[in-house]
Amino acid sequence: MTAAAGYFDRKPTSSIRPGLSTIQQSSTLPGSPHTPQRTISSAFSSPSASYRAEDDALVFELGTRHFSAGFAGESAPRCTLGFGPEDARRVGDYRRWQTHYKRRTGGRKSGEEWGQDYELWRMDLRGIDLGLVDDKIERAVREAYTKYLLLDQKPRRLMLVLPPVMPHPLLASILTTLFTNFQYSSITLLSTSILTAVAAGLRSALVVDIGWAETLVTGIFEYREVHHTRSTRAVRTMSQEMGKLLSQELRKVQDASDVAEVQNGQEEEANIVDLTQCEEVMGTMAWCRTYEQSRERDTTKEQTASASPASGSMMPAALSVGASQTILQMPFSAFANPVESALFATNCATQDVDDHEQPIHFLAYKALLHLPSDVRGICTSRIVVTGGGSHFPGVKERIVDEVNALVQARGWDPVRGVAADVRRERLKKASCNRQVSTKAPGVQKTTEYTDEPDSEARPVSAALANQEKDPVQEKLYRDQAKTMKPQVSGVVRGIESLGAWAGGSLVAALRVKGIVEIDKERFLQHGLAGASKDPEVSVVPQRQSFGPGLQRGTAGDRSSWTLGAWA
């Protein structure tokens, strides 16, 4: 029995819980041979487990011609998909990868607008099939899930980046498609202009977004849109001007009869070249002159090329019309004309331009004029040019220089014209005469100063008197200057940005609660009609007084939701 007791004391069975002394001895003595327990991390627990946290949000950006998707916290989207005819083929249709495949070329169909087949939507919804828009969005999201994001259908948060102005039927259709076909618990709507400023590291800015169909100019102050205006001069207008230029050169090279056969009876119809060929030429050869080169070109009409040495060289451009292919030899300076005529209206006078097709630099200048003086000083030094049209060489610098020239020439006076100039000169003369008359002759002659007031000096009106200094305000300014960095204000300056998607990724990674956060159940129950009409809903919990019988809700709980800027 003694041997048996010693055996059980030394090696207890599995049914007997070991004591503290046994555990301490086992930690000092070498253990028996057994398979050690592995500390398996959650990232590699099973082949089906995701390497990404479950609550990571997705960031989608929907534009007129593209769809970008990716994860929050990343600097660039995982994929960018288009909505062109080549991207809308059936599953298993691989004709475009064949050796002798030729895509459809030539002019557009009768009654079809320029680039209509490549757009997801237009602001004018009278000829838009919203059901087809829903199908395209669903297909693009599923393709991003299966090919690029590699995710399963689980409830996730979604940050949806949209333009600041959208029709309500289109917005309701997009939200219904995403809520019904995918498992999203909530969707947060974010504006492209604000996210562009966030991606540039700014709280206030003047965002110039050159898109496909229109250019949006938005004044932002402390992450709020204070002014918004737009123009139809954008990339679509630029592609039309490029198509006209290439069609004119192509008509000079080809036979007139062949061109007439290709045009199918439309002799004066705009372009022989289609949109795809125009975009290929624009992506490789389109550029913009600088402000000095454009002024020099305007003063010397004989020079058709700019001052750069490479502008006079001939560049080849391969175009195919029908079954034939033609290589055009054009000067490099000619590829800058469509950009300038489309964005800056160099081919027409300023008085001949309508309000909806203002040049971009005039649009930015007028947007600054409509801002308050303090906001204007901050936004002038923070001009952010973004969008697809800003990627052409020289466009950003040209816009900033044109705005600076307008400010130097006109100042911040919104009134223009000959009568306004005459009135301005009269006011200057009257102001100078009034200042001279207020000075006393005795004060001008003597150089001695006394504390006694001059009885002969005339009283100065309150409008012309200097403002009295406030010592308290000056002390506050001095204390504020010690702790804050000096801010650049009142100087025309351009700032680069990473884009709207990068700003949305940054906001989603910081887990910032958005103003426009749409819950799935509330939206499917009421739709857009369930949103409150107040666009200024705060997500910060407010202090409220509760009477007897009222329950105190949780912090940040909102009984209703709002559409914010989209209301």
C-alpha positions, 0 to 999 in steps of 0.5 A: 500500500505504501508503494501504491500511495507513493505512485498516486502521489507522484502521478495523479490520475485524470479524475483527481484534480492536481494540487498546487504543490503538484503543479509547482513540481511539474513546472520545475521537473521535465514533463512527460512526452506529449503533444504540446498545445498550440496557441492558434491565432484567430487569423489562422484558426481555420481555412474558412476564417477571414484574415480581416476583422469582421467589423471592418467597413467597406467603402464604395464610390459611385460615379457617373462612369465608374465604381470603386470598392475597397476596405476601410483604412487602405490608401487605394481601392481594390478595384475600379470598374466601368459601365461601358458596352464592353463591360456589360457582356454576358457571362462567358462572352469572350469575343473581345479576346479573340484575335480578329475581334473588332469593336464597333467604331464610327459615329453614334446612333441617331438620337443618342447623346455623346457617351450615353452607352458608357454612363451609369446615370444622368442628372436628367432622369426622363430617359433613364431606366432605373431598373437597368441602373439597379442591375448594373450596380448589382452586377458591379458589386457582385463582381467586386465581391467575388474577384477583388474583395473575396468576401462572403455575404455577411452583415457589414457596414458600408460607406457610400461616397456619392456626389453632393447633388443627386435626384431622389429617385436615383438615390432611393433606387441605389439604396434599395438595390444595396439593402435588398441584394446585400447584407448591409446593416447600415449605409453611411452617405458621404459627399465627394467634396468633403472627402476630397478635403479630408484626403488633402488634410484640410478642414476648409477648402474650395473643391473643384471637381472636374467630372465626366458630365459636369464640374462641381465647385464647392466651398467647404468651411469646417467640414460643411458645404457652405456654397455649391455651383456647377457647370457643364464644362467637363470631360465629356465636353473635352472628348467632344472637342477632341473628336471634332479635331480628329474628325477634321484631320481625318476628313483631310486625309481620307477620300470624301466618298469614303467618309460619306459612306461611314457617316451614313448620310450625316454629313454635318453630324459631329464626329466620325471618331467614336468615344473610345478612340477619343479617350485613347488619344486624350489619355496619351496626348492631351495637355494644357498650356500654362497661363503665360503660354496662353497669354503669349499665344493670344497676343501673337496670333501668327504663332500657332504653337506654344513656347515649349520646344516639344509643342512643334513636333509632329505626333502620330495618332492611329484611328480606325473608321470602318474597315480602314485604319489611318495614321494622322500626323498632327502637331503636339500643340494641337492636342492642347486646343480641345482642353482649353476650349472645353474647360476655359472657353478660349474659343468664344467670348465671355459674354456669349457663355450661358450661366450653366456653361461658365468656364472653370476659372470663372466658376471658381472665382464666382464661388469665392465671391459668394463666400463670406469674407472670413471663409473666402480668405481661408478657401482662397489659399486652399483650392483643391482641383480633383476629378478625372479632368484634373489628371491631364498635364497642366490643368491644375496649374492653369486653373490656379493661375487663372483664378489668381489673375482674376483676383489681381485684375478685379479684386473682390468686387462682384459688380462689373461693367463700364458704369461700375468702373466709372463709379469706382473711380469717382468714389476713389476721388471723393475719398481722396478729397475727403481725407485731404479736407479733414487734415488741419493746416496747423497740424501739417506745418508744425512738428511739435506735439502737445497733449492739448487738443487743437481747437482749429482741427475739424472733427473726423467722421466716424466712418473715416476715423481709425478703429480703436484698438481693443487691448483684450482682443489683442491679448487674445490674438497674441496668446492664440498665435503662441499656441497655433501654427500660422495659417496661410490666408488670402493668397491664391494657392493650390493643394493636392488631394488623394481623392474622395475614395481615400478620404472615405477610407480614412473616415471609415477607419477612424470610425467617425459617426456620419450625419447621414447614416441610414438603417436598413429596417427604417429605410425598407419600412419608410424609404426616403420619406422616413428621413427628417427634414432637418439637414443639421442633425448632430451626432453628438449627444445633447443634454436634455431635461427629462420629466417624470415618466420619461426614460433616458435614452442611450448616448447618440441614439437618434429616433430619426435620420436625415439626408443631410446635404441630399435632402 
